[in-house]
């Protein structure tokens, strides 16, 4: 193999047929000797200026992620942080099932006795004219036949004031009376603490300007302790008339105790 070296104008031909055994020495015009792989070479020149940096190559593709390393040891627990603000109240949950019934409590003491509130009904009639054929004011019509009385201890009928009087115990009563008279007349309820003190209650007057007309009166009376009542004419003597075409001289008194 021939290697040609040009140094200035001198030319040297170096034949390296047997490099391992023969040392070649080359000289340039300056008589400097250089050895290169057992062959002569020229002196190393001064380092040339550094070339400009080439442009950065494109970034290569990302390599595959390495396997996850083993978990490190747990660090120390840090101090507790400050309490955060209270969150908004959540919606109310559904009502839970009803609990079992508790034991029955002790029976309470008996309360005070309440007021007597007995209610009842009584009806009395008289169906013949005598003695109701001539009754003057202040004297009672006779109404002595008991049809019904559910409260005989509160409504008591008895003779008095030349007819029939009724004693009422404490309570509130509806008094309803009715009859027909032979001539124009008025009747009313008379009241008093006793039979001898009966007087007319002007709020209870009923009447007719003609005879044989059905008269019907009603009143509500409150009794604080006890009261006597009777039905009597207001002005002039009165006589009970026949009831229509029937041979009956009806006078009726109905008393309803509502308290």
ROTIKE-349225 format. One record per residue (C-alpha): residue number from 1; x, y, z. Coordinates in pm, 1 decimal. Layout:
N
{pt NUM {X Y Z}} ...
//
This chain:
259
{pt 1 {0.0 0.0 0.0}} {pt 2 {142.9 346.1 -95.4}} {pt 3 {87.6 654.7 125.4}} {pt 4 {170.9 990.7 -30.4}} {pt 5 {260.6 1277.5 196.6}} {pt 6 {293.9 1630.1 65.2}} {pt 7 {508.3 1859.6 277.3}} {pt 8 {574.4 2195.9 109.6}} {pt 9 {741.4 2108.3 -224.7}} {pt 10 {914.3 1786.1 -106.3}} {pt 11 {755.0 1452.4 -179.8}} {pt 12 {827.6 1134.5 8.9}} {pt 13 {713.1 789.1 -87.6}} {pt 14 {674.8 550.3 204.6}} {pt 15 {629.7 193.3 136.8}} {pt 16 {487.5 -9.2 428.0}} {pt 17 {504.3 -359.1 314.0}} {pt 18 {625.8 -484.2 647.4}} {pt 19 {499.7 -236.7 914.6}} {pt 20 {550.1 -461.9 1213.5}} {pt 21 {924.5 -511.7 1145.8}} {pt 22 {1045.0 -194.5 976.9}} {pt 23 {1053.1 148.5 1139.1}} {pt 24 {1022.4 426.9 889.9}} {pt 25 {1164.0 772.1 957.6}} {pt 26 {1048.3 1067.1 759.1}} {pt 27 {1204.8 1407.9 747.5}} {pt 28 {1064.3 1729.5 626.2}} {pt 29 {1271.0 2018.4 495.9}} {pt 30 {1327.0 2134.3 845.2}} {pt 31 {1485.3 1807.2 936.4}} {pt 32 {1211.7 1739.2 1199.3}} {pt 33 {1146.5 1375.7 1265.2}} {pt 34 {794.7 1241.5 1343.9}} {pt 35 {689.4 891.4 1421.4}} {pt 36 {335.3 766.3 1348.8}} {pt 37 {250.0 403.7 1410.6}} {pt 38 {608.4 319.2 1362.1}} {pt 39 {603.9 538.6 1054.9}} {pt 40 {719.8 889.4 1012.7}} {pt 41 {461.6 1171.8 1023.9}} {pt 42 {482.3 1541.2 1018.6}} {pt 43 {459.0 1761.1 1332.1}} {pt 44 {115.8 1831.7 1484.3}} {pt 45 {-11.0 2161.7 1369.8}} {pt 46 {-155.0 2424.3 1602.2}} {pt 47 {-514.1 2374.7 1700.1}} {pt 48 {-740.8 2555.2 1469.6}} {pt 49 {-1015.4 2781.4 1595.9}} {pt 50 {-1324.3 2614.7 1738.6}} {pt 51 {-1594.0 2592.5 1483.7}} {pt 52 {-1933.6 2738.0 1545.2}} {pt 53 {-2174.8 2516.5 1733.5}} {pt 54 {-2401.0 2325.6 1508.9}} {pt 55 {-2777.6 2353.9 1538.1}} {pt 56 {-2942.8 2150.7 1812.7}} {pt 57 {-3079.3 1828.2 1687.0}} {pt 58 {-3445.4 1742.1 1730.7}} {pt 59 {-3541.6 1590.6 2063.6}} {pt 60 {-3553.9 1217.6 2058.4}} {pt 61 {-3867.1 1025.6 2150.3}} {pt 62 {-3939.8 980.0 2520.7}} {pt 63 {-3813.3 656.0 2651.6}} {pt 64 {-4043.3 409.0 2824.5}} {pt 65 {-4119.6 474.0 3191.7}} {pt 66 {-3907.3 278.1 3428.5}} {pt 67 {-4054.5 41.4 3680.9}} {pt 68 {-4190.7 193.8 4002.1}} {pt 69 {-3945.1 190.5 4284.6}} {pt 70 {-4023.2 36.2 4619.9}} {pt 71 {-4228.0 246.1 4863.8}} {pt 72 {-4020.6 450.2 5101.4}} {pt 73 {-4061.4 437.8 5476.0}} {pt 74 {-4348.7 638.4 5628.6}} {pt 75 {-4246.1 982.9 5745.3}} {pt 76 {-4330.9 1139.4 6080.3}} {pt 77 {-4691.6 1256.1 6132.0}} {pt 78 {-4718.7 1629.8 6095.9}} {pt 79 {-4894.0 1856.3 6346.0}} {pt 80 {-5273.6 1880.8 6326.3}} {pt 81 {-5390.7 2162.7 6105.1}} {pt 82 {-5644.1 2423.1 6212.9}} {pt 83 {-6010.0 2326.5 6193.9}} {pt 84 {-6173.0 2420.3 5867.5}} {pt 85 {-6500.4 2616.1 5846.3}} {pt 86 {-6823.4 2431.4 5925.2}} {pt 87 {-6992.4 2298.5 5616.3}} {pt 88 {-7353.1 2373.1 5528.2}} {pt 89 {-7618.2 2163.0 5698.7}} {pt 90 {-7714.5 1858.3 5500.5}} {pt 91 {-8073.6 1769.5 5416.8}} {pt 92 {-8279.9 1601.3 5687.0}} {pt 93 {-8268.9 1226.7 5670.0}} {pt 94 {-8578.4 1011.9 5652.8}} {pt 95 {-8759.9 942.0 5979.1}} {pt 96 {-8641.2 630.3 6150.6}} {pt 97 {-8876.6 351.0 6254.1}} {pt 98 {-9099.7 407.1 6557.1}} {pt 99 {-8945.6 283.7 6877.9}} {pt 100 {-9112.0 33.8 7102.0}} {pt 101 {-9385.1 157.3 7338.8}} {pt 102 {-9257.4 260.7 7677.4}} {pt 103 {-9397.2 138.8 8003.5}} {pt 104 {-9730.1 280.2 8120.7}} {pt 105 {-9682.7 564.6 8363.8}} {pt 106 {-9840.8 586.0 8704.2}} {pt 107 {-10206.4 685.8 8728.7}} {pt 108 {-10237.7 1051.5 8811.9}} {pt 109 {-10433.3 1185.1 9104.7}} {pt 110 {-10807.8 1234.9 9063.0}} {pt 111 {-10902.7 1581.8 8951.7}} {pt 112 {-11160.3 1799.3 9124.4}} {pt 113 {-11524.9 1714.6 9078.7}} {pt 114 {-11677.1 1904.2 8789.3}} {pt 115 {-12005.9 2091.5 8791.9}} {pt 116 {-12327.3 1900.3 8756.0}} {pt 117 {-12417.9 1905.4 8384.7}} {pt 118 {-12715.3 1667.4 8385.0}} {pt 119 {-12956.9 1721.0 8096.0}} {pt 120 {-13312.7 1595.1 8074.9}} {pt 121 {-13669.4 1640.7 7952.7}} {pt 122 {-14014.5 1657.6 8103.2}} {pt 123 {-14363.6 1705.1 7956.9}} {pt 124 {-14693.9 1770.1 8137.7}} {pt 125 {-15048.1 1815.1 7996.1}} {pt 126 {-15413.5 1866.6 8100.0}} {pt 127 {-15691.0 1764.1 7856.0}} {pt 128 {-16023.0 1861.0 8020.2}} {pt 129 {-16151.1 2214.9 8057.2}} {pt 130 {-16204.9 2215.4 8431.1}} {pt 131 {-16049.6 2372.4 8632.6}} {pt 132 {-15889.3 2566.8 8346.5}} {pt 133 {-16226.0 2720.3 8245.7}} {pt 134 {-16174.3 3025.4 8471.0}} {pt 135 {-15818.9 3124.6 8560.9}} {pt 136 {-15729.5 3477.6 8673.3}} {pt 137 {-15386.6 3647.3 8651.2}} {pt 138 {-15142.7 3520.7 8918.0}} {pt 139 {-15323.3 3186.8 8949.1}} {pt 140 {-15171.4 2885.6 8776.5}} {pt 141 {-15327.3 2677.7 8503.8}} {pt 142 {-15362.5 2313.1 8604.1}} {pt 143 {-15112.5 2101.4 8403.3}} {pt 144 {-15088.8 1791.2 8616.6}} {pt 145 {-15061.0 1485.6 8391.5}} {pt 146 {-14699.4 1371.8 8357.0}} {pt 147 {-14619.7 1240.6 8009.6}} {pt 148 {-14247.0 1193.4 8071.9}} {pt 149 {-13980.6 1314.5 8315.0}} {pt 150 {-13619.2 1196.7 8281.5}} {pt 151 {-13489.9 1424.9 8559.2}} {pt 152 {-13749.4 1412.6 8838.6}} {pt 153 {-13496.0 1540.8 9094.2}} {pt 154 {-13450.2 1860.6 8887.7}} {pt 155 {-13808.7 1915.9 8762.2}} {pt 156 {-14075.1 1866.2 9029.1}} {pt 157 {-14448.4 1922.7 8964.1}} {pt 158 {-14679.1 1996.6 9258.1}} {pt 159 {-15015.3 2169.9 9339.4}} {pt 160 {-14986.6 2542.8 9406.6}} {pt 161 {-15126.6 2885.9 9319.4}} {pt 162 {-15469.9 2723.8 9258.0}} {pt 163 {-15322.3 2508.5 8981.0}} {pt 164 {-14989.2 2336.1 8910.2}} {pt 165 {-14646.0 2480.7 8983.9}} {pt 166 {-14301.0 2344.9 8890.3}} {pt 167 {-13986.9 2368.2 9102.7}} {pt 168 {-13660.7 2373.4 8904.8}} {pt 169 {-13316.5 2301.7 9054.1}} {pt 170 {-12991.7 2470.9 8945.5}} {pt 171 {-12939.2 2464.4 8568.9}} {pt 172 {-13049.3 2613.2 8238.1}} {pt 173 {-13394.3 2526.5 8103.0}} {pt 174 {-13601.2 2578.9 7789.1}} {pt 175 {-13966.9 2635.5 7888.8}} {pt 176 {-14219.6 2570.6 7611.3}} {pt 177 {-14597.8 2617.4 7670.1}} {pt 178 {-14900.2 2604.7 7436.4}} {pt 179 {-15279.3 2609.7 7443.7}} {pt 180 {-15590.4 2772.9 7289.8}} {pt 181 {-15818.0 3017.7 7476.2}} {pt 182 {-16190.9 3085.6 7424.8}} {pt 183 {-16137.9 3460.7 7373.1}} {pt 184 {-15869.0 3717.3 7304.1}} {pt 185 {-15610.2 3686.7 7580.2}} {pt 186 {-15240.9 3653.4 7671.0}} {pt 187 {-15052.3 3417.4 7898.7}} {pt 188 {-14698.0 3414.0 8039.2}} {pt 189 {-14454.7 3238.9 8271.7}} {pt 190 {-14467.0 3351.2 8633.3}} {pt 191 {-14155.0 3293.1 8847.1}} {pt 192 {-14049.8 3326.4 9211.2}} {pt 193 {-13833.2 3180.8 9484.3}} {pt 194 {-14146.4 3036.2 9648.1}} {pt 195 {-14508.3 2978.9 9547.7}} {pt 196 {-14625.3 3284.1 9740.2}} {pt 197 {-14380.7 3514.2 9554.2}} {pt 198 {-14476.5 3439.2 9190.7}} {pt 199 {-14464.3 3735.5 8949.6}} {pt 200 {-14492.1 3770.7 8574.4}} {pt 201 {-14182.5 3753.9 8353.9}} {pt 202 {-14268.6 4008.5 8080.4}} {pt 203 {-14016.5 3853.4 7840.8}} {pt 204 {-14230.5 3537.4 7819.9}} {pt 205 {-14571.5 3678.6 7717.8}} {pt 206 {-14760.5 3517.3 7427.1}} {pt 207 {-15121.0 3567.6 7314.3}} {pt 208 {-15381.0 3618.4 7044.3}} {pt 209 {-15623.5 3895.5 6955.8}} {pt 210 {-15890.6 3637.9 6867.8}} {pt 211 {-16033.3 3340.3 7048.5}} {pt 212 {-15971.7 2971.6 6969.7}} {pt 213 {-15629.6 3053.7 6826.6}} {pt 214 {-15337.3 2829.2 6912.6}} {pt 215 {-15096.3 3014.8 7138.8}} {pt 216 {-14736.0 2903.3 7168.5}} {pt 217 {-14472.4 3059.8 7395.0}} {pt 218 {-14108.9 2971.9 7466.2}} {pt 219 {-13834.5 3103.7 7694.1}} {pt 220 {-13488.0 3011.1 7821.9}} {pt 221 {-13441.2 3046.0 8198.4}} {pt 222 {-13118.0 3015.2 8399.4}} {pt 223 {-13163.3 2898.8 8757.5}} {pt 224 {-12884.0 2973.7 9005.0}} {pt 225 {-13018.5 2770.8 9300.6}} {pt 226 {-13392.8 2696.9 9285.5}} {pt 227 {-13693.3 2851.8 9109.1}} {pt 228 {-14073.9 2802.8 9108.2}} {pt 229 {-14262.4 2861.2 8781.0}} {pt 230 {-14625.2 2855.1 8668.7}} {pt 231 {-14829.6 2938.3 8356.7}} {pt 232 {-15092.6 3210.3 8416.3}} {pt 233 {-15299.8 3472.3 8227.0}} {pt 234 {-15163.4 3826.7 8190.1}} {pt 235 {-15487.5 4031.6 8189.6}} {pt 236 {-15842.8 3914.8 8262.4}} {pt 237 {-15982.0 3570.5 8332.8}} {pt 238 {-15893.9 3308.2 8075.6}} {pt 239 {-16050.2 2975.4 7978.6}} {pt 240 {-15892.6 2694.5 7777.8}} {pt 241 {-16086.4 2623.6 7455.0}} {pt 242 {-16144.1 2300.8 7273.0}} {pt 243 {-15856.3 2201.4 7050.1}} {pt 244 {-16000.0 2240.7 6701.1}} {pt 245 {-16284.7 1996.9 6637.6}} {pt 246 {-16158.7 1751.0 6899.9}} {pt 247 {-16335.1 1721.2 7233.1}} {pt 248 {-16005.9 1796.1 7406.8}} {pt 249 {-15899.1 2105.5 7600.8}} {pt 250 {-15526.1 2077.1 7563.3}} {pt 251 {-15271.8 2277.1 7755.1}} {pt 252 {-14913.1 2150.8 7735.9}} {pt 253 {-14591.0 2241.6 7918.7}} {pt 254 {-14254.5 2108.2 7799.8}} {pt 255 {-13934.6 2164.8 8000.4}} {pt 256 {-13588.3 2074.8 7860.9}} {pt 257 {-13285.4 2093.3 8091.7}} {pt 258 {-12984.4 2173.8 7872.5}} {pt 259 {-12728.1 2232.1 8150.6}} 
//
